[in-house]
Amino acid sequence: MTRGYVYPDNRRFRPTDLGFVVTDQLVAHFPNLINVEFTAAMEGKLDETAEGNADWEEVVGGFYGPFEEQLGVATEKMEKITISAQPTDETCDLCNSPMLLRTSRFGPFLACSNFPTCKNKKRLVVDDEDGETLKERPAPESTGEVCEKCGKPMVVRRSRRGPFLGCSGYPECRNIRPLERTEESAASTTAARRAEPEALGRPCPECGKPLVIRRSRRGPFVGCSGYPSCRHTESLPTAKDAEAEWDTAMTTAEGEAEGEARGRGATASAPRGLVSEIQRFTLHDGPGLRSTIFLKGCPLSCYWCHNPEDISPRPEVVFLRELCRGDGTCERVCPRRAIRPEPERRVNHARCDGCGRCVSNCRAGALRLVGRWMTEEEVLAEVARDMPFYRRSGGGVTISGGEPLLQAEFTRALLAALREADVHTALDTSGQADWRDLQPLLPVTDLVLLDLKHADPAEHRRATGADNSRPVENLRRLVAAGATVVVRVPVIPGFNASEEQMVALADLALEGGAKRFSLLPYHRMAESKWQQLGRPYQAASLQPPGHAEVRRLAGVIRARGLRVTIGN
């Protein structure tokens, strides 16, 4: 935050324009480092070093050599970018000069262009309704009290330690006082002292009103929303309590399923799914903190794909060239001769059957198997660890890919088990699926994230391998069935990143009955994934769209009457 990459806004961090620029530069010049695969591999090597199974000099040398080379290239070629103030339609209410949009480490603000003659400025905040629009920060709440030092009104201000009384004459007068609950100020400061309580989803055992999460100096607790008429309180469940609750819910669900199977005279057989990754603490695949389960296999072949490891419907070995020692062990142990000495295309995927023998024998961690067959219970055991975070943040679990509907039976089993455990569920789909596979998932799905990529069927087929008829038809059917749908559009320069396409896609969404729309800007963080798979990255010439351009396109869609977010 001190460098101005993010700023605090309503208890969360939001990226500044400088933050977006720095991220784009790092991804462009250090693609192998700004990468979750690199982090995972390095953590594994450091663990081996700590256990005495790897030489620390080799580990550090294997990292620093390529990094030093990349650093030299970046130092020489990285362009210098200046973040300039942006003109606005606002005028200064003190001198009538144009106001400029600037950003500091405290967030965006409007400043008079006549500075330093006029020092007028206004703090801005992001509108919570759409998560994107900037609006003037609300004035501090008045208390009716007067500053004893200068006579100006005292107002409610906030710091990391909570609300307090501060003089409205700040910074000329820096008088502050603790926020005391007096008869005169109680009514005006209650809202400032307490955040809106979070609903817990069950009634009070004493009066029947909803229970909510409240906060005190000792931390959060469960209280009745009928306070002060009802003073019922409970301790907030701990992580162990939440896991026990999950286990109870899962045991009940399994018992009911087995009972139904016995009643039908059938033998219960749990489906298995091919999972590439379970990503924890995600923020861009639905509301709140989430776990995203990525399943392998996709019917499309988008040239910009951000998850190329999920295109193939079978396990694959990926090669992390920067970690390879070149000792030839992998070539000797491969029973199908699928490992080649060529560094650019190390794995012959046509020969490889994903047995993983080369991976288990690669002590350098340069080979990694993507895709493991898992049962529903194995997946749930992993995501259960984060159940307290789902409950506190309003989050849950998202099934993504690839295309999860290629594993429809397994996806439905997962969603049903999560629903039984009272976890919010989301399905992230390309829509390229038969309605007969999609419809059975709706009773156990809280949110559907549906992709629309291009309004023209022929152009859609050219870029992805299939036209857009199925996702458009599935959108219409989803809305008609009462599903909650967010239409998501990847913003790809040269393909659909134009005002004309955004209008056409917005109209398609409206015709299908959608009300919510999300833009997912193209980024280059997947380039290293394509390299690790030994496949050419066809989007190498593309540059990510600027944040200002994406916001402009969001405004175009918003003008069509849709609620728009960016990146979620």
N, C-alpha and C positions, 0 to 999 in steps of 0.2 A: 504494500500500500504506500510505503514511503517513496517508492519509485514512480508512483502514479499509474501502475498497471491495473489496479482495481480500486474501487471506493466502496465504503459501507453505505448500505441503503436498506433501512427497515430490517436490521439484524441479518443481512446477507451481504455478500460481496458481489458487485457487478463489474464487468470489465470496462475499462475506458477505451477510447479510440487508440491511445498509445499501447494499451495491452493487446488489442487485436493486431496492431502492426508488428509488435515485438514477437507475438506468437507466430505470425505468418513468416517472419524472417527466420526464426529458429527452426520451424518446420522445413523451410526451403533449404537451409544450409546445414542442418544437423538431423536429417530424416531418420537416421538409425538410432539416435539418442532420444528424440522426442517421440517415444514409441513404447507402448506397454510391454511389447515382447522383449525389448532390450532390458527394461527394468526387471521383469520376471527372471530373465536369464542371469543377469548380474546378481540378483538376490540369491539365486541358486548357487552361483560360484562362490559368493561370500560365505554362504552357509558351509559349503565344502571346505573352504579355507579355515573357518572356525573349528571344524571338526577334524582338521589335519589331513584331509583327503586331497587337497590341492595346494600348490605352491603360490603364495601371495604375490611374489614378484612376477610370475607368469600371468596371474589374473590381472594385476594392475597394468603390466606392460601390454597385455593384449587389448586393454581398453585405451590406454593413453596414447599408444602409437597412432592408431587411426584417428583418434580425437585431435591430436596435435596437428595432423595433416589437414583435417577438416577445418580446424581453427585458423590455420594459416590461409586457406582458400577463402574462408568467410571474411577474415580481416581485410583481405585484398579486394574482394568482389562485392561485399555487402554494401548496398547503396545507402546513402544517408537520407533519411526521410524526416521531414519537418511537419509537425502537426500544427496546422494553422487554425486560427479562430474562424468559425463559420458565420456568415451573415444570416440574420433572421429578419422576420417581418415586424419584430417588436421595436418600439421606440422608447427611449429613456423617459421616465415620467418626471425627471428633474430638469433635463436640458433639451429634450426632444431629439437627441442624436440617435442614430441606429444602435441597437443592442447587438452584441456578438455572443455566439455560443462558444464558451471555453470550458476546459476541463482541468481540475486540480486533483490532488490526492484525496480531497473530500467529496469529489463527484462533479457533475456538470453544473454550470452556472451561467447566467446571463450577465455580461459586463458592458458598461457603456463604452462605445468606440471613442469617446472623447477623453478617455483616461490619459494622463493623470489629472487633467483639469476637473473632470467629473468622476467620482469614485463610486457611483451607484452600481450595485450588483444585486442579483437575486439568485438564491439557491434553487436548484431544480431537483426533483425526485422522479423516479419512474412510476408511472401509473400502474397500480397493482392489478387493474382490470384486464389490461392486455399485455402487461409485462414489457412494454416497449416505449410507449409515448411518454415524453417528458412533460412535466407540469410544474408550476411554481410550488415550492415547498410551503405547506400550510403555516400560517403565523403561529408562534407559541401561544399556548392557552393562557388566557388571563385568569388571575386568581382574586382580584379585588383588593389585594394587599399593596402597600406602598413601600418603596425602598427608603429606609431610614437615613441613607447617606445622601441621595440626590433628589428624592421625592418623586421619581418616576415609577410607573407600575411595575410590580413584580410578576413574572410569568413563569410557567412550568417549562423547564428545559430538561434534557436527558443526557446522561453520560453512560459509560460502560457499567457504572455502579447503580444505575437506575435514575429515576426522576429527582429533580431538586428545584428549588426556587432560585431564579436568577434575575438580576435587574434588566429591564428592557433597554436600558441605556448602554449596554455592553457594546463595544469594548471600553468606552469612556469611563463607565462605572462597572467595576468587577465584583460588586457585592453579591454574595450567594448565601443561602440559608438551607438547612435541611427541610425537606417537605414534610411538614407536620399536619396531622389530621385534626384541624380545629373545626368547630361548629360552622364558622363562616366559610371555610375553604373546602370542606369535605365534599360538597356536591360538585364543585368545579374541578377537583383534582382526582377524583376516584378513577375516571377514565384514563388519566395519565399514569396513575400508579399501577394500574392493572391492565395487562393485555387482555384481549378478548379471549375468554376461556375456551379451551378445546373440548368438544363433545366427546364423551367416552363411549357412547353407543349403548348404554344400559340405564335403567331407571333407578332412582333412589329407593332403597328398601323401606324407608320410613314414610315418604310422602308421594312417591311415584314420579316425581319430576326428574328430568335428565340429569345424570351425573356428569361433571365436567372436571378438567384438570385445572387447578388453581395453583398459585405460587405464593410463597411466603419467604421470609428471610432464611428459613431452614431448608428451602427447596420446594419442588413441586409436590402436590398431594391431590387426592381425589376429594371433591366436595360437591354438595348439592347445589344445583342452579337456583333453588328456591331460597338460598340464603338472603337475608337473615331469618326468615320465617322458619326455615329448616336448617339446622346446624350439623347435619350428618357429615362426617368426614371418614376417609379411609386412607391407608398408606398407598402410595403409588406402587404398582407391581414392579418387581426387579426383573432383571434379565432372566434369572433362573425361574421366576414365577411365569414369565412369558413362555419360556421353553417348555415348562411343565404343562402350561395351557395348550401349547401346540401338540405335545405328545398325547394329551388327553383327547384333543379333537381328532388327531390322526388315528388313535386307537379306536375311537368310536366309529369313525368313517370306515376303517378297515373291517371292523366287526360287522357293520351293517352290510358292506359289500359282500363279505363272505357268507352272511346269512341269506342274502338274496340269491347268491350263486347256488348255495345248497338247496334252497327252495325250488330253483329251476332244474335241479339235478345236474348242474354244470360244475366244472372245475375252474376256479379262478386262476387266470394266467395274466400276470402283470406285463404290460407292453414295455419294450425298451426303446430308447431313443438315442440317436447319435448326437452328442452334445459337443460343441467346439469350445465353449467357454461359459462360465458363470461369473458375470461381472458384478461386483458388489458396489454399493453406494453410488449408483448412477443417478443423474438428475435430468436426463434428456429423453426419457422413454415413458413419460407419464408423470402424474403428480407425486410430490414428496420424494423421500429417499427410497431407492428401489434396488432390487437385484434383477439383472437382465440375463435371461437364459438364452444363449445363442445355439440354435439347432442347425445342423449342416444340410445342405441341399437347397438349390434355388433354380426355378425354371427360366430365369432371365440371365442375360449376359451383358449387363450395363458396363460400358467401357470405363466409367468413373468409379466403379463399385468400391465402397469403403470397407467392405468385409469380404475380400476375394477368397479368403480361406473357407468361407461358408458356401461357395458356389457348388463345389463337388459334393455329391451325396455319399461319399465314403471317406474313411480316415486318410489323411495325407501327411507326409513328412515335409517340414519346411526347414530351410537351411539358413542359419545365421552366419554369414561369411566372416564377419569380424571376430567371431569366437573360435573359428576353426584352427587347429594346430597342424593340420595336414599330415597326420601320422598314418593315414590309410586304414585305420581299424575298421571304419564303417564299410569300406569296400570289401574287406576280407570276410566280414560276418554276414553280409547280405546274401540270402539264399537265392535271390532272383536276379542278381547282378544289376540292380537298379541304381547303384551309386556310381557316379562317374567322377573322374579326376578334374572335370571342368568346373572352375569356381563359379562361373555365371549360371550354369545349369547343373547343379550338383546331383539332383534327384531326377531320375527318369520316371515320371509319374505314370507313363504307359505300362511300365514293368512293375512298379511298386504295388504291393498288395496291402500296405499299411500294417505289417506284422509288428513293427516297432523294434526289431532286433538291433538295427543300427543305432537307434535312439538310446537304448539301454546300455550300449557299449561305447557311446561317445562321452568321454569324461569331460570334454571341454564344454559340453552343453550347446554345441553348434547345430545339432539336429533336434527337432522337436516334433512330436506327433500331435497333430490337430484332429480331434475327434475321438471321443471314447463312448462306448456303449454304456448307458446308465439306465437303471430302473427308476421308476417314479420315486420310490423310497429313498434312493441314493441322492437324487436331486433335492428332494425336500429336506433331507438331513443337512445339506449344505446351506440352503436359504433360511432354515429355521434359526440359525445363529443371529440373523439380523431382524428377527420379528419385533423386538422392542423398538427398533428404529422405524419400522413401518408404522407401528401404532402411534408413536410420538409425532411423526412428520406427515401423517396422512399418505404414506407411500404404499409400496406393495411389490409385486413381482410382474415383470413383463416377459412374455415369450416372444423371441425375435429370431433372426437368422441372417442369411438365408431366408427361406420361406417355411415357416413352421407348419403350414398346412400340407407340405409334402410328408410330414409325419403327423397326420391329423389325429390318429388314435392316441398316440403318446401325448400330444399337445392337449387333447381333451382330458385325458387322465390327470395330467398335471394341474390344469385349470380347475378341475372338479375337486381335487384334493386341497388346493389352496383356498377355494371357496368354502369348503367344509371347515377349514381352520380360520375363517373370517379374515382372509387376506385379500386386499384389493388386487384384481387381476387385469392385465392389459395384454392385448394381442397386437403385435406389430407385423403387418402383412403387406405384401405387394398387391394383393387382390387377385393374383393370377392363380385362381383355384376354382374348383367346381363348387357351386352353391351347396351341393349335398355334403361337402366336407366342411364348409364354413358354418352352415346353419346349426348343426348340433353343438357347436361351441358357444353359441350366444347365451344360453341359460347360465353358463359359468364364467362369463366374461363381462367385466365392468366397463371396459373401454377398448375400442378398436381404433388402432392407428393405421390408416389406410393410405397407401402411396398412390398419387397421381403424378406422372412424370411429364407428359406432353399431351396437348389437346388433339393433335393430329394423329390418327391411327397409323398412317404410313411412316411418319417420322418417329413415332414411338417404337414401331417394329424395327426400323433401321438401327436405332441406338440400343435397344434392349433385347431384340430377338422375338418380341411378341407385340401385337397391337394392344390398344387400351380398352378393348370392348369388355373384357372380363372385369377389371377393376371398376369401370364406370357402372356396369350392371350390378355388381356386388354392392357398390355404394348405395344405389337406389334400393336394393333389397334390404340392406342393413338398416337404413333409416326407416323403411316401411315396417320392419320388424321391431322397432323401438330401441335399437342399439344406440349407445353413445359413441359417436364417431368423430374423430379428428382427421381431416384430410391433410396429409403431409406431402410437401413438394420439395425435392432436392433442387437447389438453385444451381444450375450448371451453365457456366458461361459458354456461349456459342450454341447452346442447345435449347434452353428454355428461359434464360435469364434476361427476358425482355418484357417490356410493358404489355406488348401485344399478347404474349403467351400467358402472362399472369392474369390478364383479363379473361382470356379464353378458359384457363383452368378454374378461375373463380366461378365463371358461369357454369362450367360443368359440375362443380361442387354444389352450387345453388340448385341446379336442375335436379341433382340427386337428393336434395333435401338437407345437405350439410349446413351447419351453422359455424363450425370452428375450422380454422385453417392454420397450418404451421409451415414456415419456410425453414429448410435445412440447408444452409450455405455449404457449397462444395469446399473441401479442404484437401490438403496433400498429405495428410498423415498416413494414408494407406499405401503410399508409394513403396515404402520399404516392405510391406506385406507382399506386394506383387513380386518384388525382387527375391524375397525369401522363397516364393513358390516357383521361381525360375520362369516367370511369365512376363512378357512385355507390358509395360504400363502405358496404355493408349492415351491416357489423359495427361501425359507428362508435360505437354505444352500449355495446359490450362493454368490460369492464375486465379486464386480464390477471389470471389467478388468482394469489394470493399464494404465495410459495415454501413457506410452512408448509402450505398447503392441498394443494399438489401433492405434497409429501412424505407427507402423510396418505393421499392417494389411492394413492401408490406402496406404502405399507404395506398397504393393502387388497389390492392385487394380489399383493404378496409373500406375504401370508397364504394365497393360493390355491395357492402352490407354484411361482410363476414367478420367474425372476431379473429384476429390474427396474432400469432406469437412467432418468435424467431428462436429456432434451436430446440424446440420441445414439441 
